[in-house]
Amino acid sequence: MTAKTATPQIAFRYRAVDSSSGVTRTTARRLAAELGVDETQAIHIALRGLAVKVLPQYEPDDGPVTAAQIRRIEKLVPQGTKRSIRSSLINPPTKA
């Protein structure tokens, strides 16, 4: 027999009435039935939706591009020839 690792749990209390900050058990049951899942899974789905909406879904970057980085990019990109992407697609450069 294998020992199970205890999963941290919290107490969850339904509200007496539905409001902008909570739902009644009746609403949770209706939602779970509509989704075809149990109440616990409905709560997880709701929390996941809120997490995607509220929390950043990407790693933070290194901040704004520095002046040195801009100079380096300008050095690497050919300067002096302005062409739009559309004109490049319609009239591709010919090879000599």
Backbone as a chain_set.jsonl record, in Angstrom:
{"seq": "MTAKTATPQIAFRYRAVDSSSGVTRTTARRLAAELGVDETQAIHIALRGLAVKVLPQYEPDDGPVTAAQIRRIEKLVPQGTKRSIRSSLINPPTKA", "coords": {"N": [[0.839, -1.166, 0.0], [0.602, 2.205, -0.882], [1.693, 5.329, 0.414], [-0.228, 8.285, 0.537], [0.32, 11.625, -0.49], [-0.562, 14.407, 1.358], [-2.786, 16.817, 0.155], [-2.809, 20.313, 0.201], [-5.633, 22.002, 1.518], [-8.533, 24.145, 1.475], [-11.18, 25.735, 3.334], [-14.337, 26.134, 1.885], [-16.877, 28.365, 1.541], [-20.166, 28.805, 0.613], [-22.125, 31.596, -0.504], [-24.922, 33.301, 1.065], [-26.625, 34.614, -0.604], [-26.607, 35.219, -4.157], [-24.077, 37.286, -5.49], [-21.884, 39.955, -6.655], [-19.537, 39.091, -5.616], [-19.663, 36.429, -4.941], [-21.327, 33.169, -4.923], [-24.362, 31.259, -4.466], [-24.928, 27.935, -3.205], [-26.847, 26.694, -4.711], [-26.629, 28.017, -7.185], [-24.022, 27.239, -7.87], [-24.388, 24.478, -8.125], [-26.189, 24.439, -10.299], [-24.572, 25.566, -12.285], [-22.492, 23.661, -12.399], [-23.965, 21.441, -13.281], [-24.755, 22.374, -15.798], [-22.269, 22.531, -17.058], [-21.564, 19.904, -16.955], [-20.015, 18.761, -14.971], [-18.676, 18.1, -11.625], [-19.314, 19.99, -8.559], [-16.854, 20.802, -7.414], [-15.09, 20.702, -9.598], [-16.287, 22.653, -11.179], [-15.74, 24.922, -9.656], [-12.936, 24.945, -9.891], [-12.715, 25.388, -12.668], [-13.836, 27.941, -12.85], [-12.022, 29.426, -11.277], [-9.7, 29.08, -12.788], [-10.387, 30.422, -15.143], [-10.57, 33.024, -14.125], [-7.927, 33.385, -13.316], [-6.568, 33.38, -15.788], [-7.642, 35.669, -16.87], [-6.874, 37.713, -15.078], [-4.18, 37.39, -14.138], [-0.786, 37.783, -15.335], [0.133, 36.042, -18.305], [2.612, 35.359, -19.152], [6.191, 35.365, -19.006], [7.89, 37.975, -17.281], [9.529, 40.551, -19.157], [12.806, 41.963, -19.966], [12.465, 44.647, -19.669], [12.286, 48.024, -21.077], [13.685, 48.638, -24.382], [17.082, 49.421, -24.646], [19.085, 52.381, -25.391], [21.54, 51.618, -26.462], [20.915, 49.081, -27.465], [19.093, 49.793, -29.463], [20.784, 51.246, -31.192], [22.445, 49.149, -32.002], [20.616, 47.487, -33.355], [19.897, 49.221, -35.436], [22.329, 49.282, -36.773], [22.47, 46.685, -37.771], [20.285, 46.513, -39.493], [19.607, 47.174, -42.865], [19.991, 50.487, -43.971], [18.409, 53.391, -45.429], [16.917, 52.448, -47.612], [13.654, 52.589, -48.17], [10.894, 50.644, -48.154], [7.669, 49.367, -48.501], [6.073, 46.551, -47.027], [4.039, 45.546, -48.559], [4.637, 46.563, -51.137], [6.989, 45.2, -51.555], [6.097, 42.614, -51.737], [4.406, 42.684, -53.932], [6.033, 43.675, -56.003], [8.593, 42.014, -56.189], [12.125, 42.127, -55.53], [14.339, 41.838, -58.271], [16.619, 39.308, -59.264], [19.93, 39.759, -60.193]], "CA": [[0.0, 0.0, 0.0], [1.423, 3.404, -0.973], [1.234, 6.469, 1.215], [-0.626, 9.429, -0.277], [0.763, 12.922, -0.004], [-1.721, 15.252, 1.663], [-2.898, 18.018, -0.658], [-3.34, 21.421, 1.002], [-7.02, 22.306, 1.205], [-9.12, 25.293, 2.162], [-12.628, 25.665, 3.522], [-15.05, 26.958, 0.909], [-18.232, 28.648, 2.019], [-21.048, 29.45, -0.355], [-22.805, 32.793, -0.01], [-26.358, 33.149, 1.328], [-27.271, 35.131, -1.822], [-25.68, 35.49, -5.251], [-23.651, 38.679, -5.585], [-20.699, 40.112, -7.501], [-18.368, 38.493, -4.975], [-19.872, 35.045, -4.537], [-22.537, 32.503, -5.394], [-24.998, 30.299, -3.564], [-24.695, 26.54, -3.596], [-27.802, 26.412, -5.79], [-26.021, 28.498, -8.43], [-22.871, 26.379, -8.162], [-24.923, 23.202, -8.617], [-26.731, 24.676, -11.644], [-23.431, 25.764, -13.175], [-21.835, 22.361, -12.557], [-24.829, 20.61, -14.126], [-24.676, 22.924, -17.158], [-20.954, 22.174, -17.594], [-21.397, 18.455, -16.931], [-18.941, 18.42, -14.035], [-19.131, 18.248, -10.25], [-19.144, 21.348, -8.029], [-15.432, 21.093, -7.224], [-14.514, 20.994, -10.908], [-16.834, 23.947, -11.602], [-14.963, 25.942, -8.946], [-11.614, 24.987, -10.534], [-12.871, 26.028, -13.985], [-14.059, 29.37, -12.604], [-10.769, 30.012, -10.81], [-8.758, 29.098, -13.912], [-10.813, 31.522, -16.005], [-10.185, 34.27, -13.462], [-6.463, 33.474, -13.357], [-6.179, 33.763, -17.145], [-8.096, 37.055, -17.079], [-6.251, 38.676, -14.159], [-2.735, 37.22, -13.962], [-0.005, 37.745, -16.574], [0.306, 34.683, -18.819], [3.927, 35.313, -19.773], [7.286, 35.753, -18.124], [8.231, 39.385, -17.467], [10.712, 40.75, -19.995], [13.902, 42.709, -19.345], [12.147, 46.07, -19.653], [12.373, 48.725, -22.358], [14.908, 48.5, -25.175], [18.028, 50.49, -24.303], [19.627, 53.147, -26.516], [22.599, 50.8, -27.055], [20.264, 48.034, -28.245], [18.539, 50.436, -30.663], [21.91, 51.507, -32.094], [22.883, 47.848, -32.539], [19.598, 47.074, -34.331], [20.036, 50.094, -36.601], [23.533, 48.845, -37.485], [22.198, 45.41, -38.422], [19.237, 46.66, -40.501], [20.033, 48.058, -43.951], [19.381, 51.807, -43.876], [18.341, 54.175, -46.651], [15.944, 51.94, -48.571], [12.344, 52.444, -47.554], [9.93, 49.918, -48.971], [6.619, 48.77, -47.689], [5.991, 45.101, -47.197], [3.132, 45.294, -49.684], [5.346, 46.778, -52.398], [7.98, 44.141, -51.686], [5.404, 41.391, -52.149], [3.847, 42.876, -55.278], [7.164, 43.857, -56.924], [9.789, 41.493, -55.533], [13.378, 42.517, -56.185], [14.811, 40.861, -59.254], [18.012, 38.895, -59.062], [20.738, 40.113, -61.37]], "C": [[0.892, 1.24, 0.0], [0.82, 4.527, -0.138], [0.887, 7.625, 0.283], [-0.097, 10.708, 0.368], [-0.466, 13.792, 0.211], [-1.679, 16.515, 0.804], [-3.444, 19.13, 0.221], [-4.757, 21.756, 0.562], [-7.474, 23.528, 1.98], [-10.604, 25.032, 2.382], [-13.271, 26.59, 2.499], [-16.468, 27.127, 1.403], [-19.013, 29.353, 0.931], [-21.688, 30.664, 0.294], [-24.283, 32.493, 0.222], [-27.169, 33.622, 0.118], [-26.203, 35.326, -2.888], [-25.343, 36.975, -5.279], [-22.433, 38.752, -6.498], [-19.465, 39.456, -6.89], [-18.589, 37.056, -4.501], [-21.181, 34.493, -5.057], [-23.09, 31.573, -4.315], [-24.674, 28.887, -4.05], [-25.64, 26.149, -4.735], [-27.229, 26.836, -7.131], [-24.85, 27.623, -8.827], [-23.334, 25.03, -8.712], [-25.459, 23.347, -10.038], [-25.602, 24.823, -12.667], [-22.716, 24.438, -13.448], [-22.652, 21.449, -13.47], [-24.761, 21.071, -15.579], [-23.359, 22.534, -17.827], [-20.722, 20.664, -17.653], [-20.264, 17.993, -16.043], [-19.492, 18.495, -12.617], [-18.821, 19.67, -9.751], [-17.673, 21.733, -7.867], [-14.786, 21.465, -8.548], [-15.022, 22.332, -11.43], [-16.075, 25.095, -10.935], [-13.578, 26.073, -9.574], [-11.686, 25.685, -11.893], [-13.034, 27.539, -13.819], [-12.77, 30.061, -12.165], [-9.742, 30.085, -11.933], [-9.099, 30.234, -14.867], [-10.42, 32.87, -15.427], [-8.672, 34.462, -13.504], [-5.986, 33.931, -14.729], [-6.522, 35.232, -17.394], [-7.262, 38.062, -16.286], [-4.725, 38.59, -14.114], [-2.003, 37.245, -15.297], [0.228, 36.299, -17.002], [1.662, 34.516, -19.497], [4.97, 35.727, -18.74], [7.582, 37.233, -18.334], [9.496, 39.526, -18.315], [11.756, 41.586, -19.257], [13.655, 44.212, -19.318], [12.316, 46.694, -21.02], [13.711, 48.485, -23.058], [15.812, 49.689, -24.855], [18.497, 51.212, -25.57], [20.721, 52.339, -27.225], [22.001, 49.684, -27.919], [19.682, 48.607, -29.536], [19.649, 50.724, -31.665], [22.391, 50.223, -32.76], [21.902, 47.357, -33.606], [19.725, 47.907, -35.596], [21.257, 49.72, -37.437], [23.266, 47.584, -38.31], [21.184, 45.518, -39.56], [19.721, 47.594, -41.601], [19.261, 49.381, -43.895], [19.304, 52.445, -45.26], [17.355, 53.667, -47.68], [14.627, 51.736, -47.852], [11.422, 51.755, -48.538], [8.87, 49.375, -48.036], [6.616, 47.269, -47.944], [5.12, 44.788, -48.404], [3.876, 45.474, -51.012], [6.405, 45.698, -52.614], [7.334, 42.846, -52.158], [4.888, 41.501, -53.576], [4.96, 42.944, -56.308], [8.427, 43.333, -56.275], [11.041, 41.92, -56.284], [13.813, 41.426, -57.157], [16.274, 40.542, -58.992], [18.772, 39.194, -60.338], [21.599, 38.978, -61.818]], "O": [[1.833, 1.324, 0.789], [-0.398, 4.649, -0.01], [1.629, 7.909, -0.657], [-0.071, 10.85, 1.59], [-1.317, 13.895, -0.672], [-0.656, 17.196, 0.739], [-4.438, 18.929, 0.919], [-5.048, 21.791, -0.634], [-6.888, 23.898, 2.998], [-11.207, 24.206, 1.697], [-12.797, 27.704, 2.276], [-17.174, 26.15, 1.653], [-18.576, 30.371, 0.393], [-21.778, 30.741, 1.519], [-24.831, 31.55, -0.35], [-28.253, 33.107, -0.155], [-25.038, 35.569, -2.574], [-26.222, 37.821, -5.112], [-21.999, 37.74, -7.048], [-18.455, 39.284, -7.572], [-17.781, 36.527, -3.738], [-22.031, 35.227, -5.56], [-22.385, 31.163, -3.392], [-24.203, 28.692, -5.171], [-25.274, 25.369, -5.614], [-27.33, 26.097, -8.111], [-24.697, 27.294, -10.003], [-22.742, 24.502, -9.654], [-25.217, 22.487, -10.886], [-25.669, 24.277, -13.768], [-22.378, 24.133, -14.592], [-22.097, 20.766, -14.33], [-24.715, 20.245, -16.491], [-23.331, 22.241, -19.022], [-19.796, 20.199, -18.318], [-19.626, 16.973, -16.307], [-20.635, 18.903, -12.416], [-18.153, 20.447, -10.434], [-17.293, 22.868, -8.155], [-14.022, 22.428, -8.621], [-14.268, 23.073, -12.06], [-15.799, 26.115, -11.567], [-13.092, 27.187, -9.771], [-10.812, 26.485, -12.227], [-12.44, 28.319, -14.563], [-12.463, 31.158, -12.63], [-8.99, 31.055, -12.018], [-8.207, 30.932, -15.348], [-9.984, 33.76, -16.158], [-8.191, 35.577, -13.706], [-5.097, 34.776, -14.826], [-5.77, 35.947, -18.056], [-6.978, 39.152, -16.782], [-4.052, 39.619, -14.056], [-2.542, 36.776, -16.299], [0.488, 35.432, -16.167], [1.834, 33.624, -20.327], [4.653, 36.359, -17.732], [7.528, 37.706, -19.469], [10.419, 38.719, -18.205], [11.605, 41.878, -18.07], [14.558, 44.975, -18.974], [12.471, 45.986, -22.016], [14.72, 48.175, -22.426], [15.352, 50.83, -24.803], [18.324, 50.71, -26.68], [20.817, 52.372, -28.452], [22.529, 49.381, -28.989], [19.769, 47.974, -30.588], [19.482, 50.476, -32.859], [22.707, 50.218, -33.949], [22.324, 46.862, -34.651], [19.668, 47.371, -36.703], [21.231, 49.826, -38.663], [23.781, 47.442, -39.419], [21.21, 44.712, -40.49], [20.196, 48.692, -41.312], [18.034, 49.391, -43.787], [20.057, 52.072, -46.16], [16.984, 54.429, -48.572], [14.489, 50.831, -47.029], [11.205, 52.252, -49.643], [9.162, 48.972, -46.91], [7.107, 46.798, -48.97], [5.421, 43.88, -49.179], [3.759, 44.638, -51.908], [6.682, 45.327, -53.755], [7.948, 42.07, -52.89], [4.927, 40.534, -54.337], [4.853, 42.341, -57.375], [9.265, 44.126, -55.846], [11.032, 42.06, -57.507], [13.663, 40.236, -56.88], [17.053, 41.392, -58.559], [18.296, 38.906, -61.437], [22.338, 39.111, -62.793]]}, "num_chains": 1, "name": "protein.A"}
